C-alpha cells in the first residue's frame, strides 16, 4: 500500500512539474498585452474636473519571443495619440502610449477607444476602451437614491 501511495505521489509531482514547464514556454512571435486592458476613470465630480483627467497612459507589453511593432495607433472622437513606440518593442520589454482628449465640463458619460494595429500573433488590431462619467457634485445633507 505504501509503495502504491508513493508511486502515485511521484507521478503527481512529475505531472505538475511538466505542466509548469509547458506554461513557461514563450509564445512564438510578438504577443501584445495592455496594462490596463481598459482604462476606467470612474465618476469624476464636475467641480473636480481638470485637464489631467483627459491625459491617459497605456502600457504596452511584449510577452512574446519576437519584437513587437506598433504599426498604427488611433484614437476616436477627438482622442489624440500624443506618443507611442515607433521602434520595435523587444521581447519582455514595454512601452507607453500617451493619450489626450478634452472632457466637456458638463455631466456626461465618457467613452473613448484607442485602437492599436501591430504584428502581434494574438491580436493584429487591439482596442483599449476608456470609460468614465462626469457627475454633479454631491451636496451636503442631501439624500440620493
PyMOL commands that set and color helices and strands:
alter all, ss='L'
color gray80, all
select helices_A, chain A and resi 2-24+46-48+51-54
alter helices_A, ss='H'
color red, helices_A
select strands_A, chain A and resi 32-35+39-45+55-62+70-75+80-83+94-100+108-118+125-135
alter strands_A, ss='S'
color yellow, strands_A
deselect
rebuild
show_as cartoon
